[in-house]
């Protein structure tokens, strides 16, 4: 698919030397102090996604993006279509994000609310405003769902993904797919093969849960509709009979690394730091040291 451009200086069209090369990580607007504390543990220019949570102000999100930029990282601000109340709110957010925080990437999702707060139903409706290319955004992140979606069947998911990648490319920006997190490498690797078979060559960031308490991981899995059967959790290292401990992504990341081949296309990891930014950054640093 045209327009699937390289958007990270370390991102090459082959399997990374280390699976954590070129990783990205997520934060909220409330995590600014945590980011300052973890900054020295994160690789320079690391893409950091700033989520779009209810109750946060535009000012708070832009301040977080500016901090990411000031600390030497690459901000990727999220936008939740159904939480945006008006065209003016969207325009202000995109304009200020690019002008005040140097944002060059944004991640678009429909969002959880069943009824939109304003005129935007989904990511496509945001894209079709033309505001992103107008204000100099270079890359648009869109969501991938290797394990399914609660309200869309398989063909509807593929159709929507194709449409969004095409819209982004047609507008002169680079599409980037970020997947939901999971506990099992197999469905993700299979999904990547199907993605490439369908002609989508956009870079993909595979969602990985950072180390966290088992109860925390299960709570996020239930909220996000992630597959968490007893057998899948056992592969990840979680026993449903023992919920007081913590678990990390060691086996999951190892399985992804072992299973990747050139047919999966350009792939990197995206960490969801459910146990905190510092804890995830420490895990990444240790894993990278072990791979040297």
C-alpha positions as CSV (number, residue, x, y, z in Angstrom):
1,X,0.0,0.0,0.0
2,X,1.4,3.4,-1.0
3,X,2.4,5.8,1.7
4,X,3.6,3.2,4.3
5,X,6.7,5.3,5.0
6,X,9.5,4.8,7.5
7,X,8.8,7.2,10.4
8,X,11.4,6.3,12.9
9,X,15.2,6.6,12.3
10,X,15.9,3.1,13.7
11,X,13.0,1.5,11.8
12,X,14.2,-0.7,9.0
13,X,12.4,-3.1,6.8
14,X,13.6,-6.3,8.5
15,X,13.6,-8.1,11.8
16,X,15.2,-6.0,14.5
17,X,18.6,-7.1,15.9
18,X,17.0,-7.0,19.3
19,X,13.3,-7.3,19.7
20,X,13.2,-4.2,21.8
21,X,15.0,-2.0,19.3
22,X,12.8,1.0,18.4
23,X,10.2,0.2,21.0
24,X,7.5,2.7,22.0
25,X,5.6,3.2,25.3
26,X,2.4,4.8,26.6
27,X,1.5,7.3,29.2
28,X,-1.4,9.5,30.4
29,X,-1.4,13.2,31.0
30,X,-1.2,12.4,34.8
31,X,2.1,10.6,34.3
32,X,4.4,13.6,33.8
33,X,6.2,13.1,37.1
34,X,6.6,9.4,36.4
35,X,8.0,10.2,33.0
36,X,10.6,12.6,34.5
37,X,11.6,9.9,36.9
38,X,11.9,7.3,34.2
39,X,13.4,9.5,31.5
40,X,17.0,8.4,31.9
41,X,16.0,4.7,31.5
42,X,14.3,5.3,28.2
43,X,16.1,5.3,24.8
44,X,16.5,8.8,23.2
45,X,13.8,9.6,20.6
46,X,11.5,6.8,22.0
47,X,8.0,7.3,20.7
48,X,5.7,8.0,23.7
49,X,1.9,7.8,23.2
50,X,-0.2,10.1,25.3
51,X,-3.6,8.5,25.8
52,X,-7.0,10.4,25.6
53,X,-8.7,9.7,28.9
54,X,-12.1,11.2,30.0
55,X,-11.8,14.1,32.4
56,X,-8.5,15.3,31.2
57,X,-8.2,18.8,29.7
58,X,-6.7,19.8,26.4
59,X,-4.1,21.8,28.3
60,X,-3.1,18.8,30.3
61,X,-2.7,16.6,27.3
62,X,-0.7,19.2,25.4
63,X,1.5,19.8,28.5
64,X,2.3,16.1,28.6
65,X,3.1,16.1,24.9
66,X,5.4,19.1,25.3
67,X,7.2,17.4,28.2
68,X,7.7,14.3,26.0
69,X,9.3,16.5,23.4
70,X,11.4,18.5,25.8
71,X,12.8,15.3,27.3
72,X,14.0,14.2,23.9
73,X,11.3,11.7,23.0
74,X,8.7,11.6,20.2
75,X,5.2,12.4,21.3
76,X,2.2,10.7,19.7
77,X,-1.0,12.2,21.0
78,X,-4.2,10.1,21.1
79,X,-7.6,11.3,19.9
80,X,-10.8,9.6,20.8
81,X,-13.4,10.6,18.1
82,X,-16.5,10.1,20.2
83,X,-15.2,12.1,23.1
84,X,-14.6,15.2,21.0
85,X,-17.4,17.7,21.4
86,X,-17.0,19.8,18.3
87,X,-15.0,20.6,15.2
88,X,-13.5,23.6,17.0
89,X,-12.3,21.4,19.8
90,X,-10.6,19.1,17.3
91,X,-9.0,22.0,15.4
92,X,-7.7,23.5,18.6
93,X,-6.2,20.2,19.8
94,X,-4.5,19.4,16.6
95,X,-3.2,23.0,16.0
96,X,-1.9,23.5,19.6
97,X,-0.4,20.0,19.7
98,X,1.7,20.6,16.6
99,X,2.6,24.3,17.4
100,X,3.2,24.0,21.1
101,X,4.6,20.4,21.5
102,X,5.9,19.7,18.0
103,X,3.6,16.7,17.6
104,X,4.2,15.0,14.3
105,X,2.2,11.8,15.0
106,X,-1.3,11.3,16.3
107,X,-3.2,8.1,17.1
108,X,-6.9,8.0,16.2
109,X,-9.6,5.7,17.7
110,X,-13.4,5.8,17.7
111,X,-13.5,5.5,21.5
112,X,-15.7,3.8,24.0
113,X,-18.8,6.0,24.3
114,X,-21.7,4.4,22.4
115,X,-23.0,7.9,21.5
116,X,-20.6,10.5,20.2
117,X,-20.3,13.7,22.2
118,X,-20.0,15.7,19.0
119,X,-19.8,15.2,15.2
120,X,-17.2,12.5,15.0
121,X,-18.2,8.8,15.0
122,X,-14.8,7.2,14.2
123,X,-11.2,7.6,13.1
124,X,-12.2,8.1,9.5
125,X,-14.5,11.0,10.3
126,X,-11.5,12.7,12.1
127,X,-9.2,12.1,9.1
128,X,-11.7,13.5,6.6
129,X,-11.6,16.9,8.2
130,X,-8.1,17.4,6.6
131,X,-6.9,19.0,9.8
132,X,-3.9,16.7,10.4
133,X,-2.1,17.2,7.1
134,X,-3.0,20.9,7.3
135,X,-1.2,21.3,10.6
136,X,1.9,19.2,9.6
137,X,1.2,15.8,11.1
138,X,3.4,13.3,9.3
139,X,2.1,9.9,10.7
140,X,-1.3,8.6,11.9
141,X,-1.6,5.7,14.2
142,X,-4.6,3.4,13.9
143,X,-5.7,0.5,16.0
144,X,-5.2,-3.2,15.2
145,X,-7.1,-6.0,16.9
146,X,-5.4,-9.4,16.4
147,X,-7.8,-11.1,18.8
148,X,-11.0,-9.5,17.6
149,X,-13.2,-6.5,18.4
150,X,-16.3,-6.4,20.7
151,X,-18.6,-4.9,18.1
152,X,-17.1,-5.7,14.7
153,X,-16.8,-9.0,12.9
154,X,-13.6,-10.1,11.1
155,X,-14.4,-8.8,7.7
156,X,-15.7,-5.5,9.1
157,X,-12.4,-5.1,11.0
158,X,-10.3,-5.7,7.9
159,X,-12.4,-3.4,5.8
160,X,-12.1,-0.6,8.3
161,X,-8.3,-1.1,8.6
162,X,-7.9,-1.0,4.8
163,X,-10.0,2.1,4.5
164,X,-8.1,4.0,7.3
165,X,-4.7,3.0,5.9
166,X,-5.8,4.2,2.4
167,X,-7.2,7.5,3.7
168,X,-4.0,8.3,5.7
169,X,-1.8,7.5,2.7
170,X,-4.0,9.4,0.2
171,X,-3.6,12.5,2.5
172,X,0.2,12.2,2.3
173,X,0.8,10.9,5.8
174,X,2.3,7.6,6.9
175,X,-0.1,5.0,8.4
176,X,1.1,3.2,11.6
177,X,-0.8,0.3,13.2
178,X,-0.6,-0.2,16.9
179,X,-2.2,-3.4,18.3
180,X,-4.2,-4.0,21.4
181,X,-2.1,-5.8,24.0
182,X,-2.3,-9.5,24.5
183,X,-0.8,-12.5,26.4
184,X,-0.2,-14.8,23.5
185,X,2.2,-14.4,20.5
186,X,0.5,-16.9,18.2
187,X,-2.7,-14.9,17.3
188,X,-0.6,-11.8,16.7
189,X,1.9,-13.5,14.4
190,X,-1.0,-15.1,12.4
191,X,-2.7,-11.7,12.2
192,X,0.4,-10.1,10.8
193,X,0.6,-12.7,8.0
194,X,-3.0,-12.0,7.1
195,X,-2.4,-8.3,7.3
196,X,0.4,-8.6,4.7
197,X,-1.6,-11.0,2.6
198,X,-4.3,-8.3,2.3
199,X,-1.8,-5.8,1.0
200,X,-1.3,-3.7,4.1
201,X,2.4,-3.0,4.4
202,X,2.2,-0.3,7.1
203,X,4.6,-0.7,10.1
204,X,3.0,-2.4,13.1
205,X,3.7,-2.0,16.7
206,X,2.7,-5.0,18.7
207,X,1.1,-4.2,22.1
208,X,2.9,-5.8,25.1
209,X,1.8,-5.4,28.7
210,X,4.6,-4.2,30.9
211,X,5.3,-6.0,34.2
212,X,2.5,-5.6,36.7
213,X,0.5,-7.2,39.4
214,X,-1.6,-10.2,38.2
215,X,-4.8,-8.6,39.4
216,X,-4.0,-5.4,37.5
217,X,-3.2,-7.3,34.3
218,X,-6.5,-9.2,34.5
219,X,-8.4,-6.0,35.2
220,X,-7.1,-4.3,32.1
221,X,-7.7,-7.5,30.1
222,X,-11.3,-7.6,31.1
223,X,-11.8,-3.9,30.4
224,X,-10.2,-4.1,26.9
225,X,-11.7,-7.4,25.9
226,X,-8.4,-9.2,25.6
227,X,-8.4,-13.0,25.4
228,X,-7.4,-14.3,28.8
229,X,-8.4,-17.9,29.0
230,X,-6.7,-20.1,31.7
231,X,-4.6,-21.8,29.0
232,X,-3.4,-18.5,27.5
233,X,-2.6,-17.0,30.9
234,X,-0.7,-20.1,31.8
235,X,1.5,-19.6,28.7
236,X,2.1,-16.0,29.9
237,X,3.0,-17.3,33.3
238,X,-0.2,-16.5,35.2
239,X,-2.1,-19.0,37.3
240,X,-5.7,-18.2,38.1
241,X,-5.3,-20.0,41.4
242,X,-2.5,-17.6,42.5
243,X,-3.4,-13.9,41.9
244,X,-1.2,-12.2,44.5
245,X,2.0,-12.0,42.5
246,X,3.2,-10.1,39.5
247,X,4.0,-11.2,36.0
248,X,6.2,-9.8,33.2
249,X,6.3,-10.2,29.4
250,X,9.5,-12.2,29.2
251,X,7.9,-15.3,27.6
252,X,5.6,-13.3,25.4
253,X,8.4,-11.1,24.0
254,X,10.6,-14.2,23.6
255,X,7.9,-16.0,21.6
256,X,7.3,-12.9,19.4
257,X,11.0,-12.6,18.7
258,X,11.3,-16.3,17.9
259,X,8.3,-16.3,15.6
260,X,9.1,-13.2,13.5
261,X,10.3,-13.6,10.0
262,X,10.5,-11.2,7.0
263,X,7.0,-12.2,5.9
264,X,5.6,-10.4,9.0
265,X,6.8,-7.1,7.6
266,X,8.2,-4.1,9.7
267,X,7.3,-4.8,13.3
268,X,8.3,-3.2,16.6
269,X,7.0,-3.4,20.2
270,X,4.6,-1.0,22.0
271,X,4.5,-1.3,25.8
272,X,1.5,-0.6,27.9
273,X,3.0,0.2,31.3
274,X,0.2,-1.1,33.5
275,X,2.7,-1.5,36.4
276,X,4.1,2.0,36.0
277,X,6.5,3.7,33.6
278,X,9.6,3.1,35.7
279,X,8.9,-0.6,36.2
280,X,8.4,-1.1,32.4
281,X,11.5,1.0,31.6
282,X,13.5,-1.1,34.0
283,X,12.3,-4.3,32.4
284,X,13.1,-3.1,28.9
285,X,16.6,-2.0,30.0
286,X,17.3,-5.4,31.6
287,X,16.0,-7.3,28.6
288,X,18.2,-5.2,26.2
289,X,21.2,-5.8,28.4
290,X,20.6,-9.5,28.4
291,X,20.5,-9.5,24.5
292,X,23.9,-7.8,24.1
